[in-house]
């Protein structure tokens, strides 16, 4: 057997599920573990508490967001100022 390319957080699945599904899962897990910018104090200290719950480690601000990122594509569209 040849060497296999490691996929980081999803290497634990080995060959189960197929390569494309493991790649998608790896990207989702990287996004969830990343540190984001706080909407209140603008510090890079926001971490995921649980699904959809995000908390800033600096100011303690807790808010609801997306499951894997603090903002979703739809949420960004909704917050855009309306054109007159």
Secondary structure, 3 states (H helix, E strand, C coil): CCCCCCCHHHHHHCCCCCHHHHHHHHHHHHHHHCCEECCCCCCEEEEEEECCEEEECCCCCEEECCCCCCCCHHHHHHHCCCCC
